[in-house]
């Protein structure tokens, strides 16, 4: 099933795949992609034939994060609109985090910002060896608010603090050491690795796997609707910050932001 921004591959032997399919936009998370992903997760949650779900992508980027044109519009919106817009990605990530079936990220391209959020809500992530990753929001005067609970849970507060504040690039080896991905491999080997990771799930009782996922989530760092609300409001607040206005404008104008300009 091909939609405007994603492809939902038909279930085969219990495995389904959602493909992010806007390679010309580096699979950035536009409101349309967020909507289509949310609808797909709602349908697949109820599909008893689907036992495992894979998230993958087309093109050179797995996901470049939030769509910057969409972000720029929020600079000129009122607070209520900002909260409404921030809720779109926040609710999608929470829906993915609560998805009751095993969720596997197949990462064959670079991932930034919200792309790392998608990887973090997955139960297992496998990536190719030459990708680049980063949480670059601070370079735009923003913060990685809506993805933060899932990233912190996945890689720990020390690693998150480093990446959130430095905005530095890191690689597949770093991602494995932090726990963001389970393993990395050469491009030509990823299909075999993904198969070896998904096959064991197909042997298990579906309800028991779902209950096991919920058990782990209940005993881990708590992410609930109040957490989501807090992150949405935090992002809405930062969108009002002059640094965000300057950072996003500087990006579109292809210049350095004023905090990098010489006195």
Buried (B, 14 or more C-beta within 10 A) or exposed (E): EEBEBBBBBEBEEBBBBBBBBBEEBBBBBBBBBBBBBBEBBEEBBEEEEBBBBBBBBBBEBBBBBBBBEBBBBBBEBEEEBBBBBBBBBBBBBBBBBBBBBBBBBBBBBBBBBBBBBBBBBBBBBBBBBEBEBBBBBBBBBBBBBBBBBBBBBBBEEEBBEBBBEBBEBBBBEBBBEBBBBBBBBEEEEBEEBBEEBBEEBEEEEBEEBBEEBEEEBEEEEEBEEEBBEBBBBBBBBBBBBEBBBBBBBBBEEEEEBEEEEEE
